[in-house]
């Protein structure tokens, strides 16, 4: 249903605003209000929640229920039944500049930012992805990622549709049937986040009896991939990981490892430099490393990853100040720190070393630490505390809390339970480290990176919600 809604909206020139129901109501309300959404498609099991939000959203005039018929509301099935076939719209070059998607992504301000993407952005990135991964009308991709995220939407929906390929849809990722579906459906390429690779390694699936001859490679990005996890996956399953990088602001991907690298060469770029390489730029954009003054840095020098090209967003929706800061010296500033190294042919292989904006990326989902800071510091026994994203082989990063308590009776479990009561599980800290001083700069900004090493003991820990642990 969601796939039909997306493409139907784009067919008539409407804008899609994806929602992640894992967010809390305050965040969902902000997105609906800020975007000025007028029509909401909602599954019947979320209807009560949607109606609670709708009361204070005067622009949200229409609600269509999916999955069931509910008295007083239009159902998606009825809407489809009443529809009429329409002719293909006449193409005009101006359509490429038309807004088609607003994706809300977490930012260091705590409030999500609306990334405005145009039809041309989606088509440019889809063209680049399809060329890079040799996706043609004869290809078959499989979607295992949520399509409220640009990875699921652009890589495994828009890209195959762009070239006339097929897509195998999944309601959710399941490691136990992942390779079985690839075999049964003759899938060529799948796009995942590092967390899913970790689940597959843990599952230790015997694939020897499966016919996986069509399966070419696995695309991985949208979160921190560790060298160790990349090596463990390839050693266990012997399928190449084509690592890449991008942001919602660049539609999705901006660079990839070349798919034709010899195995030894790919392993070198994935494991030999301390960070897995995110590859070389796709033809639709340029990439560089800049210092704070916008000067282009040379090979091996660390600075900010900057990007410009046909897949770069129109702007952040309704935020002039943020836009001015994001676009300087003719480039989009990613906020990510990185560097590049040239190969023997002079091609720049890029690496990401951290996030200047200090977002926590857990399982491919961007989380603003400031939102978590607020909850930590609202506990009556906390004098000061900060959220810290620490390296984790399951989710790329996990959420920790570094805290200076006012009361020595405060325990780790007490604070963790408090945070779980006030935050969605994926945002709640999983570990608490107590300390005497919160490191800050001379201007009072938190220095989260200085305490990351205190969480190293939990790099291999798989944290589970209580609900999942009971199943």
N, C-alpha and C positions, 0 to 999 in steps of 0.2 A: 504493500500500500504506500509506504513512504517513498519508494522509488518512483511510483507512478505520480505521486504528488509533486516531487521535485521536477521531473521532466515536463509535466503538464504546466507547472508554473512558468518554467523557462520558455515553453512553447508560446505562451500568450504574453511574455514579457514581464511577468511578475517577479518579485524578489522573494527568495527563500531565506528564512531565519531558523536554522536548526536549534533545537533545544535538547539539552542533556538532562533527563529526568533524575539523574543522580545528584544534581545540584539541589541546594536548599531553596525554599520558596522565595526568600528574599532576593537571591540571585536571579531566579527565573522571572520574578516580577520586574526587576531592573531591566532585563533583556527585552521583555515584552513592551515595557513602557518606553525605553530608550529608542527602540526600533520603530515604534508606532505601528506595531502589528495590528492588522484588521481582521484576519481570518486565522483561526487556530484549529488544526487537526489534532485530535486527542484520542488515544485508546480509551475504551470504556472503563478500564480499571483505574485510570487516572482522572476521570471526569470530575469527581468531587474536589480533588486538588485544584484542577483547572478553574472550576467555578469559584473557589475561594480566592483565586488570583484575579479573576475577571471583574469582581465587584468594584475594584479601584482602577480599572483600565477602561476609560470611556471609549477609546479608539478601537478596542477589541469588540467588534460588533457581531461576529459570526463564529460559531463553534460547530464543527462537524465531528461526529463521533465515529470512530473506527472500531471494527471488531464486533459490534453489537448494535441493535436498535434500541434507543432510549427515548421514551415519550418526551415530546417537546423539543427534540433536537434532530437536525438532519443527520442521516447516516451516510457514511462514505459510499456504501453500496447503492443507495438511492441516488446520490449525486452522480455516480458513474452511469446508472441506468438512464438518467434523464439527459445525459450529455449527448451532443451531436457531433458527428465527424466534421472536422474543419480542414480546409485546404492548407497546404504548406505555406507559411507566410513568405511573402516576397523578401528576399535578402537585400539588405542595404548595408553598406560599410559602417554606417553610424550605429548599427545594432551591436557591433563589437565593443562599443564603449558603454553600452547599457548595463546598469547595475543588475545583477542576477542573484547574488548571494551575500548575506551579511553574517559572518561567523564571529561569535564573541569569544575572545581569548583573554585569559587572565593577564594582568599587568602588575607592575610594581606599585601602582596606585591603589591596588586592592579591588577596584571596580573593573569589571570586564570591559574590554575595548571592542567596538564593532568594526571588523575588518570588511570593507566594501570591495567586493570583487565583481568584475565585469564579465560579460560573455566572452570577450576576447582573452581575458586572463585564463579562464577555464580551458578554452580551446588551445591556447598557446602551451599551457602546461601538459594538457592531454597529448598534444602533438609531440612534445619533447619526450614524454614518458613512453609513448608508443614506439617512437623511433629507437630510443635507447634500449628498450627491452625486447625489440623485435616482435611487437604485438601487432598482428594483422587480422584481417577478417576471418582467418582460419583459426585464430587463437581462442583459448578458453581460459578465463581468469576465475578466481574464487575470492569472494568477499567474506572475510571473517572479522572485520573491524566495524565498530559502530559508525553509522553514516551521519551522525551529528558532528563528526570530525572530518576535516578535509582529506585525510588519508583515505578513509573508506569511501568518501564521496568522489574525489578526483581520480584516485588511482584505479579503483575497482568498480566504478560506475561510469564516470564521464569518459575515461580513457578507452575502455572497450567499446562503448557506444560510438565514440568518435571514429573508430576504424571499422565498425560493424562486427566486432567480435562478440563472443558469448560471455555471460557472467553466471557463476554458480553462487546463489545467495545462501547465507546461513543466518539463522536467528541469533545465534551466539557461537563463539569459539568453543570447541570441545577437543581437547588434546587427544582423547581416546579414539575419536573418529576422524581426525584431521587427515591422516594419510589415506584412510579408507575412502574418503570422499574424493580426494585427489585421484586415486586409482579408478574409482567407479565412474567419475565424470570426465576422466581424461584431461585434467587440468594442466595447463602449461606454467602459469605464474601465479603466485600468491603474494600479497603485501601484508606484512605483520609489523608489530612493535616488538622491541626486545623482550618484554615480559612474556610474550607468547613463545618465544624461543626457549626461555627458561622453563616454562611449563612442559614443552615438548622434550627437553633434555631430561627433566625429572620423570616424565612418563616412561622413558626408555622403551619405546614401542618397537616391536619386531616387525619390520617392513619387508622381510625377505620373501614373503609369499605374495606380496602385492605387485601389480603391474604398474610401475611408476615411470615407464619409459618416456611418457610425454612431458613429465615434470622437468622443467628447465632449471629454474632457480627460484630463490625466495628473496623478495625485496624487504629490506628492514630499515626502519627509521622512526622518526617522531618521538625519540626518547634516547637517553644515553645507553649505548651498547658498549659493554666492557670487552676488552681483548679476550679475557678468560671465557666469557660466555660464547663469543664468536667461535673460538677454537673448539670448545666442548661440543657445540652443535654440529659443526662441520665434521669433527672426528666421529661423532656418533652416527650421523645420518648421511654424510657424504654428498649433501646437496650444497651448492655454493650460495653464500650470502652475498647479495649485492647491496652493500650498505649505502645509504644516501642521507641527504639533509635538506631541510626546507622549513618553511614556516607557513602559518595561515596567511601571513602578509605576502608571501610569494606564491600564493594559490595552493601549493603543496611542495613539491620537490624542486630544488635548484641544482642539485648535483648528485652524482652516483659514481660508484666504482664502475669501470668498464666491465661489461658482461663477458668480454672475450679474453680476460686476463688468464694466463696459465695459473694452475692451482697454486704453485709455489709463489708466484708473484702476488696473487690475491692474499695469500696467507701473510706475506711480508707486510702488505699495506694494512692488513687487519690487526696485526699483533706486534710488529717490530718497533713501533715508535712511541709506545706508552699509551696511545689512544688509537682506536680504529679509525682509519681514514674514511672520510665521508665522500671521497671521490673527486671528480673533476666536473666543472660546470656543464650543464646541458646547453645546447646552442641558443636556447630562448632567453638566456640571461648571462650577464657577466658577474664575476665575483672577484673580490679583492680583500686585502687586509689593510685597514687604516689605523693610524694612531689617533689620539684625541683631537688633533688639529686637522684631520682629514688627509694627512699625507699617506701616500701608498707605501706600504712596507715591503721589504724584500723577503725572499724565501727564508724560512726558519724564524722570522721575527714574529712575535706575538702581538696581536692587536685585535680590533673589532672586525668581525666578518661583515662586509657590506655587499649589497646586491643591487643590480639594476637590470631591467629588461622587460619583456612583454608579459611576464607572469607576475610582476609586482603590482600589488593592490592599487586601487584608485586612491584610497585614503582611509583613515580611521573615521568612522561615522560621527559627525557632530562634535569633533574635538580639535579645534584649531591649534591649541598649544601643543598637544601631543603630536600632531602632524608636522608642525614646524621642527620639533626635536627629532622626529623620525627620519626626515628627509633633509640631509645637509650635503653640500658639495656634490649634488647630483646623484646621490646614492641613497638607497634605503639602509638604515643602520639596524642591524639585527639585534644588537644588544648582547651578542654572543662573542666570547673571546675565542680566537683560533690562530692558526698559522697554516702555511702550505709548504710543501717540498716538491721540487721538480723531479720528474723521472728522467730516464736517459734520453727520452724524446723531447724533453722540455715541457711536458704537460704538468700543470700545477695540481697536485693532490692535496686537498684541503683536510684539515683536522679541526675539531671543536674541542676546546679544553675547559670550558666553563661558561657560565652565563653572567655577563656583566649585570644584567637586570636581576639576577638571583632568583629567577623563577625555579620552582621545584617541578621537575617533569617526572611524574610517577605513571608508569605504564602508558606513556604517550600522551598523558593529560597534563596540561599546564596548570599549576597551582600557585597562587600568589601567597607568599609567606606572610604578608602583612595581615591578611584575613585571619590566619592562624595565630599570629602574634596577639591580636585583639582578644581572642578567647583565652589564651594562656595567661595573659596579664589581667584578665577579669577575675581569676581565681583569688579568693581572699587571702590565701597563704603565699601568694607569689609577689615578690618585690619587683622583679623584672624577669622577662623571658623572651626568647626568640625561637622561631621555627627554623629548622636547619634541614636542608635536603642532603642526605648522605648516600653514598654509592651503595647499591644493592643489586645483587645478581638476579633477582626475581623481577623487580619492577624498574630496573635502571637506576631509579632513586626512590628512597623512602623518606618519610617525614619523621623527624625527631624534634625534641624540644630541649633547649639548653636554658636552665632556670636558676635564678638566685632567689631562694625562698625567704620569706619573712618569718616563717615558723618552722622550726626544725622537725616538727611532727609531720610535715607534708611528705607523703610517700609517692613513689612513682605510680603505683596503681591508682591512687586517689586522683592524681592529676590526669592520668590517661582516661579514666572513666569520666571525669568532668569534661574533657575535650570531646569524647565520643558522644556525650549528651548534647553538645552544642555545634558539632560539625558532622558532615557526612563522613562515613568511615574512611573513604579514600583520602580525605584531607586531614584526618585526626592523627596526631603524633602516635608513633608505635613504641618509642623509647624516650625516656627522660634521663638527661644527665644533669646533675646538680653541680653548681660552681659558685665561686665567690664574686666574680666580676664578669659583666657582659662586655666583650670587646667592642669598642666604638672608635670611629675616626675622630679627628680633631673637630669636625663639624657635627658630631653626635650621631653619625650614621652607623648602624650595626655592621660589624665585620663578621658575617656568618661563616665565611670560609676558614676563619682562624680556629673554629671549634669543630669543623667537620671530622677531623681525625679522631675525635673522642668517640665517634660512633663506628669506628672501623671493625669492632668485634661483631657487628651485626650485618656485615656485608653479605653473608651467605644465609641469613635468616629469612624464612618465608613467613611473613606475618599473615594471619588469617582472622577475619571477623568471627565473632562468636557464632553467628548464624551459619557461616560456611563450615565452621569446625564441627557443628552438630550434624551436618548432612553426610 
